[in-house]
Amino acid sequence: MVPYFLTLGLHLQRDLPRIVAEVEAAVPGVPIRVTAPLDGHPSLAGILEDRAARGFEAWD
């Protein structure tokens, strides 16, 4: 599972582990692995730069 969050916030720390445990209990033998959030990923800065360079054209 790849959480689509920018930082490791309360939802990822508290809720996601509980949800993963519930799903693993419901589907025995299928382990679920969770990656780190997007924070700090080297591509994130480039994505932000691209969005900023495009400005509000997507909203026009």
C-alpha positions as a Markdown table, in Angstrom:
| # | Residue | x | y | z |
|---|---|---|---|---|
| 1 | Met | 0.0 | 0.0 | 0.0 |
| 2 | Val | 1.3 | 3.4 | -0.9 |
| 3 | Pro | -0.3 | 6.1 | 1.3 |
| 4 | Tyr | -1.0 | 9.2 | -0.8 |
| 5 | Phe | -0.1 | 11.6 | 2.0 |
| 6 | Leu | 2.7 | 14.2 | 2.1 |
| 7 | Thr | 3.7 | 13.7 | 5.7 |
| 8 | Leu | 3.5 | 11.1 | 8.5 |
| 9 | Gly | 0.5 | 12.6 | 10.3 |
| 10 | Leu | -1.9 | 11.3 | 12.9 |
| 11 | His | -4.0 | 9.4 | 10.3 |
| 12 | Leu | -1.0 | 7.4 | 9.1 |
| 13 | Gln | 0.3 | 6.8 | 12.6 |
| 14 | Arg | -3.0 | 5.9 | 14.3 |
| 15 | Asp | -5.6 | 4.9 | 11.8 |
| 16 | Leu | -3.7 | 3.2 | 9.0 |
| 17 | Pro | -2.1 | 0.5 | 11.2 |
| 18 | Arg | -5.5 | -0.4 | 12.6 |
| 19 | Ile | -7.0 | -0.6 | 9.1 |
| 20 | Val | -4.2 | -2.7 | 7.8 |
| 21 | Ala | -4.5 | -5.1 | 10.8 |
| 22 | Glu | -8.3 | -5.4 | 10.1 |
| 23 | Val | -7.7 | -6.2 | 6.4 |
| 24 | Glu | -5.0 | -8.7 | 7.2 |
| 25 | Ala | -7.3 | -10.4 | 9.7 |
| 26 | Ala | -10.1 | -10.6 | 7.1 |
| 27 | Val | -7.8 | -12.0 | 4.4 |
| 28 | Pro | -5.4 | -14.4 | 6.1 |
| 29 | Gly | -2.2 | -15.2 | 4.3 |
| 30 | Val | -2.2 | -11.9 | 2.4 |
| 31 | Pro | 0.4 | -9.6 | 4.0 |
| 32 | Ile | 0.0 | -5.9 | 3.5 |
| 33 | Arg | 3.1 | -3.7 | 3.4 |
| 34 | Val | 2.9 | 0.0 | 3.7 |
| 35 | Thr | 5.4 | 2.4 | 2.2 |
| 36 | Ala | 6.5 | 5.7 | 3.6 |
| 37 | Pro | 4.5 | 8.8 | 2.8 |
| 38 | Leu | 5.6 | 11.1 | -0.1 |
| 39 | Asp | 7.5 | 13.5 | 2.3 |
| 40 | Gly | 11.1 | 13.7 | 1.3 |
| 41 | His | 10.8 | 11.8 | -2.0 |
| 42 | Pro | 13.3 | 13.3 | -4.5 |
| 43 | Ser | 10.7 | 13.7 | -7.2 |
| 44 | Leu | 8.4 | 15.8 | -5.0 |
| 45 | Ala | 10.3 | 19.0 | -5.4 |
| 46 | Gly | 10.2 | 18.7 | -9.2 |
| 47 | Ile | 6.4 | 18.0 | -9.1 |
| 48 | Leu | 5.9 | 21.2 | -7.0 |
| 49 | Glu | 8.1 | 23.2 | -9.4 |
| 50 | Asp | 6.1 | 22.0 | -12.4 |
| 51 | Arg | 2.8 | 22.9 | -10.7 |
| 52 | Ala | 4.1 | 26.3 | -9.8 |
| 53 | Ala | 5.4 | 27.0 | -13.3 |
| 54 | Arg | 2.1 | 26.1 | -14.8 |
| 55 | Gly | 0.3 | 28.5 | -12.5 |
| 56 | Phe | -3.4 | 28.4 | -12.6 |
| 57 | Glu | -3.8 | 27.3 | -16.2 |
| 58 | Ala | -5.5 | 24.1 | -15.1 |
| 59 | Trp | -8.2 | 26.1 | -13.3 |
| 60 | Asp | -9.0 | 28.4 | -16.3 |
